[in-house]
Amino acid sequence: EVQLVESGGGLVQPGGSLRLSCAASGFTFDDFAMHWIRQPPGKGLEWVSGISWNSGNIDYADSVEGRFTISRDNAKNSVYLDMNTVRPEDTAFYYCVKDASSPSLILAPYFDYWGPGTLVIVSS
Amino acid sequence: SYELTQPPSVSVSPGQTARITCSGDALPKKHAYWYQQKSGQAPVLVIYEDDKRPSGIPERFSGSTSGTVATLTIRGAQVEDDADYYCYSTDSVGHLYVFGSGTKVTVL
């Protein structure tokens, strides 16, 4: 059974930093690209970032480019999101998501398994 | 930028058919995907590549695309289908990964 479990969410002040982690199990982790998708409370979904199986291809939404960094450790079956210079508009549930289409991010992704999410609140 | 347009809400009586539309200029060339999100839970994939159903998804869920409009159909809607539904696709060059704004389906 595929399981994705996020951790690291919480309250952070504007301009601060936070690291989200995602532990994956139930599939061959290094065969798949991985993504982070976020959802402000009561609002819609926004793709944030994706990383290929070997970290060779990485992509970001314009809204987080230059502030967030995605990475993965295949030996630990984990993917991370380093969030820097956070803003109130970054407040959201952050979901760790498995790519169903390609390991390389060459093809446009779609998403087949989602973690339960971790809540990040940016507020003073 | 690229947008996918969904109606904010759809209401249906149990046993009836609900149809949710998603409009996007690139849909004639790019696949549509549909996600169900129940209150307090993570999204679940219910339709991929326009009309394919993942294992474990009931047969009452089906998808279709005609021109710039993708449609999710729930035939014989059940109370447990009460949820938000999001379409997802990409722009014509496959560089922007976009979700629709979501449709609240109420079954009562």
Interface residues (C-beta under 8 A of the other chain):
Chain A: G44 L45 E46 W47 G50 Y95 A100 L107 A108 P109 Y110 F111 D112 W114 G115 P116 G117
Chain B: K30 H31 Y33 Y35 Q41 A42 P43 V44 L45 Y48 P54 Y86 Y88 T90 G94 Y97 V98 F99 G100 S101 G102
